[in-house]
Amino acid sequence: MAGPSVDEKTDGLENLKSYLLILALTTILWSVHILWLVQDTRPPVWDMAMHQSYALNYLPGATVPAASHYWDLSGNYPPFVHIVIASAFLLLHPGPHIAVFANLPATLLLLWGVYQLGVILAGPGAARWACVLTALVPYLVWMSRETILDYWLSAWVAVSMVLLWKSRGFESRSGSIMFGIGSAFGLLTKWLFAGFLAFPAVYVFVRYRVWKSQERLINCADSALIAAGLAGLWYVPNLPRMIRYFSANAGIGAREGEPPVFSFQSLIYYLRLLEGYQLFALLFALVAVSCFYAWRKKLLSEPGFWLALIAGGWLAMMLLRTKDPRFTMPLLGPLMIAAGAWLHSWGQGWRARCARGTLVVLLGLQVYAINFGISRLPPSVILMEGYQGSLRWDWNLYLQNYFDILGVPRREDWKLDTILQRVATDSARRGMKPSLGLVPDLPRFSAANFLLYARLRRLPVRVDHIQSVPNGIRSFDGFDYVVMTEGRQGMPWSTVNSSELNQIIVDEHGVFQLVDLYILPNGDAARLYFIRRGEKEGG
């Protein structure tokens, strides 16, 4: 029997080198994360805390409403990431920092997807460089340590693009089935997956003239049925909820001051975010130049497919009124393929090696700065001021933190446990099951944070954010305790009524009884009040 051919041995060696690189990059990234996590004591912010709370619903013995069904446990969001977080809780123990490790397999999957897609488009050498650059993207580094849906979504987009192409235009039945399964996982991660899938799927459908082959059409239909059938297990029973959610969500962009869809600012919105908040100037310049040379020198074997993914996904996200840097995160890995192709085209001479090595060192220093800070450098360097909505999105040379939310680790106590324990003991003394209202909506001092910690500590406290239009004492109906802060309240679209609510608390001395005062890490004072129910009803 003949042994493996020279080409097979070469391919095997290339794959081994590549998979070792993926494993090494993942190990380095998560070693950095572990070092960061042991130095940080802060609770997760807004959505990250919310998703961790949903994950607790999937643990054995979880306390959920009696009428809940499996499709209710993750709220308005598909359940895949919450189930993965719950698995991390089961393997180790429930906790905010433990939840982060749910993203570790997503890192492996993302780098594998980028590599395989890079091999398809530009060959193994370029694909390996694409993996290195993907691991050094500042925004991906930040978000890989946060329990959000979009990091896993980035992994499933990359993997699904590989499976789509390997179906050979739905000629391969096994490839078509795998693509359907991958698409189902993407849809069960976040509905935005459909926006990234649409244009590449249409491109493949047209390129291979799928409609001319009955076999291809059947495989294509089966792939779609598999994706719709598996994802539909969650989407179909949630359809009424989704309609309400999307209707409400459509107005959030306007409330946040995002630019109208059909405007110049909307057109360049994600370009600005790509430069100023996702890549920073050095990596952005590399990608911009790489795209030019990759197209001009035909470094990509299937440029139409790559363009359908990048431009199509970009357009789909741009057409949404609500915008966020997270939404285009799945495009960052595929973008690095063009950069990897150009870097690989430099050749193996000593000058090319030195240039690539210098680039990696500079990007590595940038990653160090966003994780641990470089005190001798300013926190940020703004090249040009950008669009001003509720937040200002600038063109930046670099950042060392993301709106002072993400960045260096800090040992801070936001008094969540202390306040919740005080509420629990005070309410037990009064013989009641308490409900706590939060007037502020700060990143690490919000209803989502308090609810997560209450559930982790198994404290029977209902927590919610008070956003009602001020109506005197009745604004606090349904709450036994309330927390207010004296300074900054949070994002303006969620705290528009906070000042008036705070004034009601301060003015109604007979109703709001001060329980305790707490100094927060930001220097603000948080006040916990018991609401005297008898006086409230009388008022």
PLY file of the C-alpha trace (Angstrom):
ply
format ascii 1.0
element vertex 539
property float x
property float y
property float z
element edge 538
property int vertex1
property int vertex2
end_header
0.00 0.00 0.00
1.35 3.39 -0.99
2.11 5.87 1.78
0.95 9.48 1.89
2.09 11.66 -0.98
4.50 14.58 -0.63
1.58 17.02 -1.02
-0.39 15.25 1.72
2.61 15.35 4.07
3.08 19.07 3.31
-0.59 19.81 3.96
-0.46 17.84 7.19
2.59 19.79 8.36
0.92 23.10 7.44
-2.18 22.15 9.41
-0.14 21.05 12.42
1.79 24.35 12.45
-1.43 26.29 12.11
-3.31 24.46 14.85
-0.35 24.81 17.20
-0.37 28.55 16.44
-4.11 28.77 17.20
-3.56 26.91 20.48
-0.60 29.15 21.37
-2.51 32.36 20.62
-5.48 31.18 22.68
-3.19 30.20 25.57
-1.43 33.58 25.53
-4.69 35.54 25.35
-6.33 33.65 28.19
-3.18 33.78 30.31
-3.43 37.57 29.99
-7.09 37.36 30.97
-6.36 35.24 34.04
-3.64 37.66 35.14
-6.12 40.52 34.64
-8.98 38.79 36.45
-6.97 38.05 39.60
-6.26 41.79 39.89
-9.85 42.95 39.34
-12.71 42.83 41.86
-15.40 44.85 40.08
-18.81 43.52 39.10
-19.63 43.13 35.39
-21.33 46.04 33.65
-24.95 46.35 32.42
-25.61 43.74 29.69
-22.80 41.48 30.87
-24.43 41.19 34.29
-27.83 40.65 32.70
-26.58 37.75 30.55
-24.97 36.13 33.59
-28.28 36.39 35.44
-30.04 34.64 32.56
-27.38 31.92 32.66
-28.29 31.17 36.29
-31.76 30.17 35.06
-30.24 27.11 33.39
-28.63 25.73 36.54
-30.27 22.83 38.39
-32.57 24.11 41.11
-32.66 27.64 39.71
-35.38 29.88 41.11
-37.52 30.97 38.17
-41.21 31.90 37.95
-43.44 28.83 38.07
-45.03 29.67 34.71
-41.68 29.89 32.90
-40.98 27.79 29.81
-37.63 26.90 28.26
-38.01 29.77 25.78
-38.49 32.33 28.59
-35.27 31.63 30.48
-33.03 33.91 28.40
-35.44 36.85 28.15
-35.39 38.60 24.78
-32.18 36.88 23.71
-31.44 33.50 22.11
-30.14 31.04 24.72
-26.88 29.61 23.36
-24.39 31.86 25.18
-26.38 31.67 28.42
-26.24 27.88 28.30
-22.47 27.99 27.74
-22.07 30.36 30.72
-24.22 28.01 32.82
-21.90 25.16 31.79
-18.93 27.17 33.08
-20.81 27.72 36.33
-21.45 23.98 36.63
-17.84 23.03 35.88
-16.40 25.51 38.39
-18.85 27.59 40.43
-21.21 30.51 39.76
-19.42 33.85 39.80
-18.86 36.92 37.61
-15.25 36.11 36.76
-16.01 32.42 36.20
-18.65 33.37 33.61
-15.93 34.95 31.47
-14.43 31.52 30.77
-17.48 30.68 28.67
-15.69 32.67 25.95
-12.57 30.49 25.91
-13.97 27.94 23.41
-15.24 30.87 21.33
-11.64 32.08 20.98
-10.57 28.70 19.63
-13.55 28.59 17.29
-13.00 32.16 16.07
-9.32 31.61 15.31
-10.08 28.27 13.63
-12.76 29.95 11.50
-10.45 32.83 10.53
-7.68 30.37 9.68
-9.86 28.11 7.56
-11.42 31.09 5.79
-7.93 32.50 5.24
-6.76 29.20 3.70
-9.73 29.29 1.32
-9.09 32.89 0.31
-5.31 33.31 0.48
-3.48 30.11 1.57
-2.06 28.79 4.87
0.70 31.39 5.33
-1.67 34.33 4.95
-4.23 32.53 7.13
-1.74 32.19 9.98
-0.96 35.91 9.82
-4.71 36.61 9.85
-4.96 34.59 13.08
-2.09 36.53 14.68
-3.67 39.86 13.76
-7.11 38.73 14.95
-5.62 37.86 18.34
-4.14 41.40 18.49
-7.32 43.34 17.63
-7.87 45.60 20.69
-11.65 45.45 20.64
-11.72 41.66 20.31
-9.29 41.38 23.21
-11.54 43.54 25.39
-14.73 41.76 24.41
-13.33 38.27 24.77
-13.30 39.01 28.52
-16.91 40.20 28.64
-20.05 38.06 28.76
-21.75 39.48 25.71
-23.36 37.61 22.81
-21.33 39.22 20.04
-18.01 37.51 20.78
-19.54 34.08 20.30
-21.44 35.52 17.32
-18.09 36.48 15.75
-16.95 32.87 16.09
-20.11 31.43 14.51
-20.01 33.91 11.61
-16.43 32.89 10.77
-17.18 29.17 11.12
-20.40 29.38 9.10
-18.62 31.19 6.26
-16.13 28.31 6.13
-18.93 25.73 6.10
-20.85 27.69 3.46
-17.88 27.73 1.11
-17.01 24.09 1.76
-20.51 23.08 0.73
-19.24 23.91 -2.81
-22.38 25.77 -3.71
-24.54 23.15 -1.93
-23.08 20.39 -4.09
-21.83 18.55 -1.00
-24.69 17.14 1.02
-22.63 16.67 4.18
-21.22 20.18 3.77
-24.72 21.61 3.34
-25.94 19.85 6.48
-22.97 21.14 8.48
-23.64 24.65 7.19
-27.27 24.37 8.33
-26.17 23.26 11.80
-23.57 26.07 12.03
-26.19 28.61 10.97
-28.57 27.32 13.63
-25.91 27.89 16.30
-25.33 31.40 14.92
-29.04 32.24 15.02
-29.33 30.80 18.54
-26.48 33.11 19.57
-27.96 36.35 18.22
-30.45 37.31 15.53
-27.88 39.63 13.90
-26.32 36.46 12.48
-28.85 36.62 9.66
-27.48 40.01 8.57
-23.96 38.61 8.16
-25.17 35.45 6.43
-27.50 36.98 3.82
-25.08 38.46 1.28
-22.48 35.62 1.27
-25.30 33.08 0.89
-26.73 34.99 -2.06
-23.24 35.27 -3.58
-22.69 31.51 -3.35
-26.18 30.83 -4.68
-25.54 32.99 -7.76
-21.90 32.02 -8.32
-22.72 28.32 -8.46
-26.07 28.83 -10.22
-27.72 26.67 -7.61
-31.12 27.02 -9.27
-29.88 25.04 -12.29
-29.21 21.86 -10.31
-31.97 19.91 -8.59
-29.45 18.26 -6.28
-28.00 21.62 -5.20
-31.47 23.06 -4.66
-32.45 20.13 -2.46
-29.27 20.44 -0.40
-29.78 24.21 -0.10
-33.38 23.72 1.02
-32.37 21.05 3.54
-29.64 23.34 4.91
-32.17 26.14 5.37
-34.68 23.75 6.96
-32.08 22.48 9.44
-31.12 26.04 10.43
-34.74 27.19 10.67
-35.90 24.04 12.43
-33.24 24.09 15.15
-33.32 27.86 15.67
-37.11 27.83 15.48
-37.26 25.84 18.71
-36.56 29.15 20.40
-37.73 31.74 17.85
-41.21 30.36 17.11
-42.57 30.43 20.69
-40.85 33.81 21.19
-42.27 35.40 18.04
-44.79 37.69 19.81
-42.08 38.77 22.27
-39.64 39.40 19.41
-42.11 41.61 17.54
-42.59 43.75 20.64
-38.86 43.79 21.36
-37.80 44.84 17.86
-40.49 47.52 17.77
-39.23 48.98 21.04
-35.59 48.51 20.05
-36.08 50.48 16.83
-36.62 53.62 18.89
-33.57 53.16 21.10
-31.18 54.46 18.44
-33.15 57.68 18.18
-33.21 58.03 21.99
-29.45 57.51 22.08
-28.93 60.20 19.43
-27.57 57.87 16.74
-27.64 59.28 13.19
-30.61 58.52 10.91
-30.08 55.48 8.68
-29.96 57.39 5.40
-27.39 60.02 6.29
-23.70 60.67 5.72
-22.94 60.17 9.42
-24.65 56.77 9.30
-22.61 55.85 6.22
-19.27 56.47 7.96
-20.44 55.50 11.46
-18.85 52.06 11.54
-15.76 53.26 9.68
-15.16 55.73 12.50
-15.75 53.03 15.13
-13.43 50.67 13.26
-10.58 53.18 13.42
-11.24 54.83 16.76
-12.50 52.02 18.99
-11.96 48.61 17.40
-8.54 48.64 15.68
-6.92 52.02 16.50
-4.86 53.94 13.98
-1.91 51.56 13.41
-3.94 48.44 12.74
-6.57 50.43 10.84
-3.90 51.84 8.51
-2.50 48.35 7.98
-5.96 46.99 7.10
-6.76 49.91 4.78
-3.50 49.55 2.85
-3.83 45.76 2.84
-7.30 45.86 1.33
-5.99 48.06 -1.47
-3.03 45.82 -2.29
-4.93 42.58 -1.76
-7.46 43.69 -4.35
-4.93 45.24 -6.76
-2.48 42.31 -6.65
-5.25 39.68 -6.59
-3.98 38.21 -3.32
-7.44 36.81 -2.52
-8.58 33.88 -4.64
-12.28 34.58 -4.02
-12.50 38.36 -3.54
-16.22 38.42 -4.32
-17.03 36.08 -1.44
-14.87 38.09 0.97
-16.45 41.34 -0.21
-19.97 39.91 0.15
-19.20 39.09 3.78
-17.50 42.39 4.67
-19.58 44.87 2.65
-22.81 42.92 3.10
-22.45 42.67 6.87
-21.42 46.32 7.05
-24.51 47.38 5.08
-26.84 45.22 7.17
-25.59 46.77 10.41
-25.64 50.28 8.95
-29.34 49.91 8.08
-30.16 49.44 11.77
-30.99 52.70 13.55
-29.54 51.36 16.81
-25.77 51.15 16.44
-22.90 49.89 18.56
-19.26 48.81 17.99
-20.29 45.31 19.12
-22.57 44.90 16.13
-19.73 44.83 13.57
-17.41 42.73 15.72
-17.96 39.61 13.51
-16.31 41.45 10.61
-13.01 42.07 12.41
-11.58 38.56 12.03
-12.43 38.27 8.30
-10.98 41.77 7.73
-7.63 40.50 9.00
-7.47 38.00 6.13
-6.68 40.79 3.65
-4.03 42.12 6.03
-2.61 38.62 6.48
-2.46 38.11 2.72
-0.53 41.33 2.24
1.90 40.62 5.09
2.56 37.14 3.72
3.20 38.61 0.25
6.21 40.50 1.62
8.23 37.30 1.35
10.77 35.74 3.71
13.70 38.17 3.41
15.23 39.65 6.53
13.70 43.08 5.90
10.23 41.59 5.61
10.77 39.51 8.74
11.98 42.55 10.69
9.05 44.66 9.48
6.51 41.99 10.45
8.26 41.43 13.79
8.22 45.17 14.56
4.53 45.32 13.70
3.72 42.42 16.03
5.73 44.03 18.86
3.89 47.36 18.43
0.49 45.66 18.33
1.50 43.58 21.35
2.39 46.75 23.28
-1.00 48.15 22.30
-2.70 45.06 23.72
-0.66 45.41 26.91
-1.74 49.05 27.21
-5.47 48.27 26.93
-5.19 45.53 29.54
-2.75 46.89 32.11
-2.06 50.47 31.05
1.15 52.37 30.28
1.28 55.26 32.73
3.85 57.24 30.74
1.39 57.54 27.85
-1.81 59.61 27.90
-5.00 57.53 28.32
-6.05 58.45 24.78
-4.92 60.47 21.79
-7.75 61.96 19.71
-6.91 62.55 16.06
-10.22 64.25 15.28
-13.48 64.71 17.13
-16.33 62.65 15.73
-20.09 62.35 15.82
-21.83 63.53 18.99
-24.95 61.68 20.10
-25.46 60.72 23.71
-21.82 59.60 23.38
-19.08 61.16 21.30
-17.37 58.80 18.85
-13.93 60.18 17.94
-11.17 59.22 15.53
-8.44 58.03 17.92
-4.75 57.23 17.58
-5.29 54.78 20.42
-7.17 54.32 23.70
-6.09 52.77 26.96
-9.68 52.40 28.14
-13.15 52.18 26.66
-15.23 55.03 28.13
-13.51 54.27 31.47
-15.51 51.02 31.61
-13.04 48.58 30.07
-9.31 48.88 30.62
-6.91 48.24 33.48
-8.00 45.97 36.36
-9.10 47.69 39.56
-9.70 46.53 43.09
-12.97 48.33 43.80
-15.90 47.55 46.05
-19.16 48.85 44.60
-21.01 47.90 47.82
-23.44 45.56 46.04
-23.05 42.76 48.59
-23.10 45.19 51.51
-26.31 46.91 50.38
-28.07 43.65 49.52
-27.14 42.10 52.85
-28.43 45.19 54.64
-31.70 45.02 52.72
-32.03 41.30 53.51
-31.41 41.71 57.24
-33.54 44.84 57.56
-36.46 43.26 55.69
-36.15 40.05 57.75
-36.45 42.14 60.90
-39.59 43.70 59.47
-40.95 40.29 58.39
-41.21 41.06 54.68
-39.88 39.88 51.32
-38.22 43.01 49.95
-38.13 44.67 46.55
-35.33 47.13 45.78
-35.56 50.00 43.29
-32.48 51.61 41.73
-32.71 55.22 40.57
-29.19 55.40 39.02
-28.11 53.23 36.10
-24.32 53.32 36.35
-22.18 50.69 34.57
-21.30 48.75 37.74
-24.06 50.07 39.98
-27.29 49.21 38.21
-30.30 46.98 38.67
-28.61 44.32 36.50
-25.58 44.21 38.83
-27.71 44.06 41.97
-29.97 41.37 40.56
-26.99 39.20 39.60
-25.41 39.48 43.04
-28.72 38.87 44.79
-29.15 35.65 42.84
-25.53 34.57 43.36
-25.92 35.10 47.12
-29.37 33.47 47.08
-30.92 36.56 48.68
-34.70 36.84 48.14
-34.60 40.43 46.89
-36.46 41.62 43.80
-34.49 44.34 42.01
-35.53 46.73 39.25
-34.54 50.08 37.76
-37.03 52.90 38.37
-37.57 54.84 35.14
-41.19 55.85 35.59
-42.30 59.40 34.86
-42.28 61.15 38.24
-45.72 60.97 39.85
-45.01 61.89 43.43
-44.88 59.06 45.94
-46.67 56.73 43.53
-43.53 56.67 41.37
-42.16 54.16 43.89
-45.16 51.84 44.02
-44.10 48.22 44.26
-40.80 48.91 46.03
-39.92 48.60 49.72
-36.40 50.00 49.42
-34.79 52.46 47.05
-31.18 53.45 46.32
-30.23 56.86 45.00
-26.88 58.45 44.22
-26.04 62.11 44.49
-23.80 62.51 41.45
-23.76 61.02 37.98
-26.80 58.89 37.23
-25.73 56.92 34.14
-26.64 57.02 30.47
-29.05 59.88 29.73
-31.58 57.76 27.81
-32.17 55.48 30.83
-31.94 58.11 33.58
-33.90 61.01 32.13
-36.17 61.13 35.20
-33.52 60.41 37.85
-33.10 63.99 39.11
-36.82 64.40 39.72
-37.08 60.99 41.39
-34.15 61.85 43.65
-35.86 65.12 44.59
-39.02 63.27 45.62
-36.94 61.01 47.89
-35.17 63.97 49.50
-38.37 66.01 49.97
-40.59 63.26 51.43
-38.92 62.79 54.81
-41.94 61.06 56.26
-41.96 58.35 53.63
-38.30 57.64 52.87
-36.36 56.52 55.94
-32.58 56.57 55.50
-31.14 53.14 56.32
-27.49 53.74 55.47
-25.06 55.69 53.30
-22.26 54.15 51.23
-19.27 55.77 49.53
-18.71 54.31 46.07
-15.35 53.93 44.27
-16.18 56.87 42.00
-16.41 59.12 45.06
-20.20 59.35 44.90
-22.48 58.66 47.87
-25.22 56.06 47.58
-28.16 56.26 49.98
-30.36 53.30 50.88
-33.89 54.19 52.02
-36.72 52.13 53.44
-40.10 53.22 52.05
-42.66 53.50 54.83
-45.56 51.82 53.10
-48.28 53.19 55.36
-47.18 56.80 54.88
-46.69 56.22 51.16
-50.24 55.03 50.69
-51.54 57.87 52.82
-49.64 60.40 50.70
0 1
1 2
2 3
3 4
4 5
5 6
6 7
7 8
8 9
9 10
10 11
11 12
12 13
13 14
14 15
15 16
16 17
17 18
18 19
19 20
20 21
21 22
22 23
23 24
24 25
25 26
26 27
27 28
28 29
29 30
30 31
31 32
32 33
33 34
34 35
35 36
36 37
37 38
38 39
39 40
40 41
41 42
42 43
43 44
44 45
45 46
46 47
47 48
48 49
49 50
50 51
51 52
52 53
53 54
54 55
55 56
56 57
57 58
58 59
59 60
60 61
61 62
62 63
63 64
64 65
65 66
66 67
67 68
68 69
69 70
70 71
71 72
72 73
73 74
74 75
75 76
76 77
77 78
78 79
79 80
80 81
81 82
82 83
83 84
84 85
85 86
86 87
87 88
88 89
89 90
90 91
91 92
92 93
93 94
94 95
95 96
96 97
97 98
98 99
99 100
100 101
101 102
102 103
103 104
104 105
105 106
106 107
107 108
108 109
109 110
110 111
111 112
112 113
113 114
114 115
115 116
116 117
117 118
118 119
119 120
120 121
121 122
122 123
123 124
124 125
125 126
126 127
127 128
128 129
129 130
130 131
131 132
132 133
133 134
134 135
135 136
136 137
137 138
138 139
139 140
140 141
141 142
142 143
143 144
144 145
145 146
146 147
147 148
148 149
149 150
150 151
151 152
152 153
153 154
154 155
155 156
156 157
157 158
158 159
159 160
160 161
161 162
162 163
163 164
164 165
165 166
166 167
167 168
168 169
169 170
170 171
171 172
172 173
173 174
174 175
175 176
176 177
177 178
178 179
179 180
180 181
181 182
182 183
183 184
184 185
185 186
186 187
187 188
188 189
189 190
190 191
191 192
192 193
193 194
194 195
195 196
196 197
197 198
198 199
199 200
200 201
201 202
202 203
203 204
204 205
205 206
206 207
207 208
208 209
209 210
210 211
211 212
212 213
213 214
214 215
215 216
216 217
217 218
218 219
219 220
220 221
221 222
222 223
223 224
224 225
225 226
226 227
227 228
228 229
229 230
230 231
231 232
232 233
233 234
234 235
235 236
236 237
237 238
238 239
239 240
240 241
241 242
242 243
243 244
244 245
245 246
246 247
247 248
248 249
249 250
250 251
251 252
252 253
253 254
254 255
255 256
256 257
257 258
258 259
259 260
260 261
261 262
262 263
263 264
264 265
265 266
266 267
267 268
268 269
269 270
270 271
271 272
272 273
273 274
274 275
275 276
276 277
277 278
278 279
279 280
280 281
281 282
282 283
283 284
284 285
285 286
286 287
287 288
288 289
289 290
290 291
291 292
292 293
293 294
294 295
295 296
296 297
297 298
298 299
299 300
300 301
301 302
302 303
303 304
304 305
305 306
306 307
307 308
308 309
309 310
310 311
311 312
312 313
313 314
314 315
315 316
316 317
317 318
318 319
319 320
320 321
321 322
322 323
323 324
324 325
325 326
326 327
327 328
328 329
329 330
330 331
331 332
332 333
333 334
334 335
335 336
336 337
337 338
338 339
339 340
340 341
341 342
342 343
343 344
344 345
345 346
346 347
347 348
348 349
349 350
350 351
351 352
352 353
353 354
354 355
355 356
356 357
357 358
358 359
359 360
360 361
361 362
362 363
363 364
364 365
365 366
366 367
367 368
368 369
369 370
370 371
371 372
372 373
373 374
374 375
375 376
376 377
377 378
378 379
379 380
380 381
381 382
382 383
383 384
384 385
385 386
386 387
387 388
388 389
389 390
390 391
391 392
392 393
393 394
394 395
395 396
396 397
397 398
398 399
399 400
400 401
401 402
402 403
403 404
404 405
405 406
406 407
407 408
408 409
409 410
410 411
411 412
412 413
413 414
414 415
415 416
416 417
417 418
418 419
419 420
420 421
421 422
422 423
423 424
424 425
425 426
426 427
427 428
428 429
429 430
430 431
431 432
432 433
433 434
434 435
435 436
436 437
437 438
438 439
439 440
440 441
441 442
442 443
443 444
444 445
445 446
446 447
447 448
448 449
449 450
450 451
451 452
452 453
453 454
454 455
455 456
456 457
457 458
458 459
459 460
460 461
461 462
462 463
463 464
464 465
465 466
466 467
467 468
468 469
469 470
470 471
471 472
472 473
473 474
474 475
475 476
476 477
477 478
478 479
479 480
480 481
481 482
482 483
483 484
484 485
485 486
486 487
487 488
488 489
489 490
490 491
491 492
492 493
493 494
494 495
495 496
496 497
497 498
498 499
499 500
500 501
501 502
502 503
503 504
504 505
505 506
506 507
507 508
508 509
509 510
510 511
511 512
512 513
513 514
514 515
515 516
516 517
517 518
518 519
519 520
520 521
521 522
522 523
523 524
524 525
525 526
526 527
527 528
528 529
529 530
530 531
531 532
532 533
533 534
534 535
535 536
536 537
537 538
